Amino acid sequence: MTEPNTPATPEGAEPDGGGQEPSTYTAPATQADLDRIIADRVSRTKAQFKDYNELKAAKAELDQIRQQNQTEAERQAQELTKWQSEAETWRKTAVGARIEALAATDFADPSDASASLDPAKYLDAGGQIDEAAIKTDLAEVLERKPHWRRAEGAPPARLPAVNPAQGSGGGRSPADPGTEFAAIIQSQLQRG
């Protein structure tokens, strides 16, 4: 109950004297007033971004100028970096596949072996895969984690069948990825 000389306050509102000034907001009286308020706000927001398309075009022009000013050596360096990154990805993928192939005979799930070994460790400077090191490390993994071993008498994990139509170039022997990469880079340098 309220006392006769105390004004009632809406539920959840602070009574006067709480340090806040009373609100001056008044709700729009009609739908037209509300529409006008919304239209004003939308136009102010659009005005903030009116030069967006101009800035976007200016950035595209600046990027084009930068690309034209870039020297041939810089462009080749960027392309070389891109090719080196891709070659590294291919090498790691090849090593991971080789790890899984070697693990298929002893591991219940060869992907466990691939996940537990670092592919970069098994590539020599020439890009060749060190299978002896992989086999040694696979044996060590099985010593640490014997529960990963394939059950006695269980068939080896199924590996996908080799598709002779893929990757060999129609009878050509597969080349070393490092050699192919070097040939690509050499051809790029000769073009420039």
Buried (B, 14 or more C-beta within 10 A) or exposed (E): EEEEEEEEEEEEEEEEEEEEEEEEEEEEEEEEEEEEEEEEEEEEEEEEEEEEEEEEEEEEEEEEEEEEEEEEEEEBEEBBEEBEEEBBEBBBEBBBBBBBBBBBEBBBBBEBBBEBBEBEEBBEEEBEBBBEEBBEBBEEBBEEEEEBBBEEEEEEBEEEEEEEEEEEEEEEEEEEBBEBBEEBBEEBEEEE
